[in-house]
Amino acid sequence: MKILIIGNEDRYKKYMPGLEITKQMTMVFCPRGAKDEELLEAASDADAIAIDPMAKLSGKVIRQMRNLKIIQSEGVGFNGIDLEAAKERGIYVCNCKGANAGAVAEQTLLLMLALLRNVIVGDRTEREGGQIQMKERMMVEGITELSDCKIGLIGFGDIAKATAKRLEPFECDTYYYTKTRKPSAVEHAYHVSYMELDEMARTCDIISIHCPVTPETTGMINSEFLGKMKPASYLINTARGEIVDNQALYNAIVSDQIKGAGLDTVAPEPTTRDNILLNLPEEYAERIIFSPHIGGITTSYFYRAHKKNWTNIAAALNGQRPDHIVNGL
């Protein structure tokens, strides 16, 4: 049996689980970004594909791989895969749902706390010898504790739930929005309350994005939404950059519509130096804290994810139904 792995070869080898399936497979590696022709030339007869969640896989490739039974995302993302083409051919497309929930939740809280405590400016000021001046200034301007904040979570999947669990010890008032309200038992278990999106924008101190990229959610954090937020509020995005309208966020910050943002992900990726969010005027530049899309890539996550990936591949190749199917089969 053969598997085409679209992604980083060193990473796959590092996190390879000790499962029997890994010994049975001939592995062919192609880098993320390889062209359709390169993929087909390398492994048109592959029985399975494992793919970097940021990579793309066209219907042209899927339709020409006659032995293909499963396409397994290395992570949670799968929006670069032609799901309909795979569904037409009865090929499972699966992701690693929930494997990075705790890791991304930690990154979410990190960005919240970093913004409230002005960590980036504080570190630089200390290094420049201005410690006491900044301390005096912050005592006058005020520092908001996380426990004093109303937190709004857009979406309530695995990552939002993990975030809510980690917020509980801070004694925040935590709210969530989804198109369909969750049962009261779920709300009680995670100490959250339901809130409509407009009310969340108007009343929450920190709004954190935890929904997937879909045609409906692309650009949903736009000028209209940001214009409803409080001037002292913050936006957190550890989901996908495409959900945020970059120009609208830029405008909201330089016009003081919102106080700032913590972004683990920015569209398009990879982020380039000419991205508008990296080019705020100097006096506003530190209103955004960036992290390089590392929220979900902890060592523990990769061991969990790769074990799940190979278990799923083994199931599909043995005629069984794999877990976390995302293309409706």
FENTA-V495397 format. One record per run of one state. SS is the DSSP state (2 for helix, 1 for strand, 0 for the rest). FROM is the first residue (numbers start at 1). TO is the last residue. If there is no record, write none. Layout:
ss = <SS SS>
from = <FROM FROM>
to = <TO TO>
This chain:
ss = <0 1 0 2 0 2 0 1 0 2 0 1 0 1 0 2 0 1 0 1 0 2 0 1 0 2 0 2 0 2 0 2 0 1 0 2 0 1 0 2 0 1 0 2 0 1 0 1 0 2 0 1 0 2 1 0 2 0 1 0 2 0 2 1 0 2 0 1 0>
from = <1 2 7 9 15 20 25 26 31 36 44 48 52 57 58 59 65 70 74 81 82 83 89 92 95 101 117 119 128 131 142 146 149 150 155 158 169 173 178 184 191 193 195 197 204 206 210 221 222 223 229 234 238 241 244 245 246 255 260 264 276 279 282 288 291 299 318 325 326>
to = <1 6 8 14 19 24 25 30 35 43 47 51 56 57 58 64 69 73 80 81 82 88 91 94 100 116 118 127 130 141 145 148 149 154 157 168 172 177 183 190 192 194 196 203 205 209 220 221 222 228 233 237 240 243 244 245 254 259 263 275 278 281 287 290 298 317 324 325 329>
